[in-house]
Amino acid sequence: MLRIAVPNKGSLADTASEMLHEAGYVGRRDPKDLHVIDPQNDVEFFYLRPKDIATYVGSGALDVGITGRDLLFDARMPGAREIEALGFGDSTFRFAGPPGRFTRLEDLDGVRVATAYPGLVDAFLDARDIAVDLVPLDGAVESAVELGVADAVADVVSTGTTLRQAGLEIFGPVLLESEAVLIGPAVKVDGTETLLRRLRGVMVARRYVLIDYDLPVHLLDQAVAVAPGIESPTVSPLRDPEWVAVRVMSPRKGVNQVMDALYAIGARAILVTEIHAARL
């Protein structure tokens, strides 16, 4: 039975659970449940703190898990590796400090840096021969400079508004581009391929839709240029030999523009359908 670690709270928890549900697995009904068995799919779910998941997987206590790439790097567990990016929970890690004080990464040498990800930051700076005094914090990192416990911070950045409100400016390179990832050991455990195939199917279903339309057959090449599909469209004859019915997978993003373009070419009866599951 495949043992899967799932975030029990935080920004990744809800989307991870939704993704597993869409993949056909039975999840927890009560948010207080920490262990759920899904005998039909031969898996067990363990709901854990996101920061601990890489440790459980890396130690071999659990087989695979869903966590953030940042948390995987921060744990520094050699027994755990990224298997697949899951397409949600995007974040970017940057350094920030008082305006004008820091301009280069090397300016951090010898100063205090506050962060909620000491393992990640230490590994990044160590690889560049920069020694700092790390100040581990659980949250509100942007307040560390104002409160006098650090000279600079390393934190998650979205728009940078929070850091600017704290009187800080971003400098230096990006530490890490993070997102939710499926992690596991170096050697895949039985059942991992099925889980991975299902999760990939969910990601496809979330990114793509089906477009069906009718079209004069002599316009087919123009329509295929607009919406080529993943491999190629499915083309079926209609009762009128001058017309065909076309079905194609198309990215969800921009689908209305694709519909407009198809209509302009001469397509009619254009329909868009959600994809609930996929295996490609």
N, C-alpha and C positions, 0 to 999 in steps of 0.2 A: 504494500500500500504506500503510495507516494505521499510524503509528509511535506506540506506546503506552509510556509510562514507568510502571514498576511498582516499589513499594518492595522492595528486596532484603533488608532486615532490619528489625528493630524491631517495635513492637506492631501495625503495620498490615499487615505483609508477608504473613503466613499467610492472614489473612482476605481480603485483596485477591486473592491467587492462587487461593484456593478459590472466590471469587465469579466470577472470570474462567473457571475450569474449569466451574462450574455454568452459565455463560453459553454454553458450547460451544466455548471456545477451547483451543488446545493450549498448555500452559505448559512450564516447564523441568522436566526430570527430575533434573538435578543442581543442587544449590543453588549450585554454583560457576559455573554458566552465567550470563552477563550479557546474552546476546543470543539470542533464539529467534524463528525465522520460522515463521508458521502460514500456508502458502500457500493452504490450503483456504478460510480466512476472510479472506484478503488483509490480514493484519496482521503487524507485527513488534513484539516485546516487548523492551524494554530495562530491565534490572533495575539500579536505581540507588539511591543513598542517599536516603532520604525527604526530607532537607533540600535536596537538589539538584534535585528533580523540577520544582519551580516555575520554577527558573532555566532548565532545559532547554526547558520548554514556553514560557515567556515570551519566550525568545530566538528561538523558531521552530525550534530544532534538532530538537524532537520535536513531534508534533501534539497529543496529549492525554496526561494522566497521572492517576494516583491518588495522592493525598497527603493530609495533614491540612489542614484549614482554617487551623489555627494556623501551619503551615509555609508555606502560601500567603501569609498576611498578613505573616509574618516576612520572606519573601524580597523583598517590595515590588517585584515585577516588574509593571510596567504592562501588559505583553503577555500576562499570564495572568489568567484569571478563573475563578470557580467556575461549573461547568455544572450539577452535580447533587450533592446530599447522598446518601451511600450507606448511611447507617443503621448504621454501626459505628465503633468507635474514639472513643466519646464522651469528652470531657474538658472541664474548666472551668479558666480561668485567673484567679487571684486574687493580691492583694498580701498579704504577711504580714510582721510585725515583732515585736520584743519586746513583751510584754504592757504595755499602757498608754502606750507611746510614740507610737503612731500611731492616730488615730481617724478622720481624714478623709483623702481623697486629697491635699488641699492640704498636709498635713503632710510629704509627700515632697519638697517643693520644696527643692532644694539638697543633698539627701543622696545616699548611694551605694545603688544598687539592683542587686542581682545577679539575673541571669536567663539562661536558655539561649535566649531568644527576644528579642534586643535590638531587632530591627526592629519586631516587634509591639509591644513595650512603648514604644519611642520614639515610634511613630506614635500610640499611645493617649494618652500624656502630652502630646505636642506639640499634639494637637488640643484639649487642655484647658489649654494655656499653663503647664504645670508642667515645670520644668527639673530634671533629676537627672543624677547622674554614673553612667552605666550600667557595670556590671561584667559582661562576657560570660563565661559559664561553659558547659561542655559537659554537666555533670551534677552531682549532689549539691548542688544550689542551696541546699537547706535548711541546709547547714552553713556557708554564707558568713558569716552574722551571728556565730555562735559563734567562728569562726576569725578574725574581725576584718577581713574584706575588704569587707564591706558593712554597711549599716545596716538594710536591708530587702530582701525578695526578691519576685519575681514568678514564680509557678510553677504547674504543673498541680496541681489539687486534686481529689481524689475524696471521701474522707471527712474529710480534714484531719488524720488521725492522724499522718502523717509529720511535718507541720509542728509539731503539738503536742509530739511527742516531741523535736523540736529546740528546744523552748522558744519557739515563735512562735505568734502568733494572727493570724487573718485579719481584714482590715479593708478598707474601701472597696468600690467597685463591682466587679462581674464585668468583667474585661477582654474575655473572649471565651468563647462556648460553641462548642467545636470538635468535629468528627467527620471521618471520612474523606470526601473529596469527589473527584469527577471534575472536572479542570480542563482548560482549553483556551484558545485565542485568542479574540478578540472575534468573528471570523468563523469559523464552523464549517468544519472540513475534511471533505472527502468521506469517508464511512465512519463519521463520528462518530454520526450518527443511528442506524445499525444497532447500534453498540456501546451507545449509551444505551438503546435499546429492549430490548436483551438484559439489561443490568444492572437495568433497572426490572423486567423479568420475574423475575429472581432475587430481588429485594427483595420482590415480591409473593409468590413461592413460599415465602420464609422467614417472611413475616408471616401467611399465610393457610393454611387447610386446607379440604378439601371435606368436607361433612357430608351423608350420605345417610340418609334415614329413610322409613318408611312411616307413614301417618297417615289416620285417618278424615277424609273430605273436608270434613265440616262443621266440623272444628277447624283448617282451613288458615289462616284469618286470624289466629288466636291464635298459631300456630306461626311465621308470617311476622313477626309483631311481635317475637318472641324472636330470630329469626335472619333478618333481611331480606336479607342478601347484599349484594354490591357494587351490582348493578343490581336484579335480582329473582330469586327462586328458579326453578329448572326443575321443573315439575310434570308428571308423567306418569301416565296412568291405569293401574290394575292390573286383574287379572281380576275381582276383586270391585269392582263399580261404586261401592261405598260407601267405598273406600279409594284413596289416591293415593300415588305414590312422589315424594319431593321431594329435590332436590339443590341445595345452596347453598354458596357460599364464605363462610367465617366466620373472623374473626381467630383465630390460633393461641392467643394469650393468652386465657385464660378459657374455652377450648373445653369443658372438663369441666363447668363451670357451665351452659353452653348446652345440653349434652347432658342434664344433670339437669332443666333447665327443660322441654325438649322432651318428655322422658319423663313428667314430671308432667302435661303437657297431654294426653298420650295417644299420642305417637309411639312406634313400636316398630322393632326392627331398625335401630338407630341405628349408623352406621358412620362413622369418621373416616379420611380418606385424605390422605397427604402430596401436595403439589403439587411436582413436580420442575422444571417450567418453565412460564412463562406469557407471554402477550402480551395485554394489555388495551387 
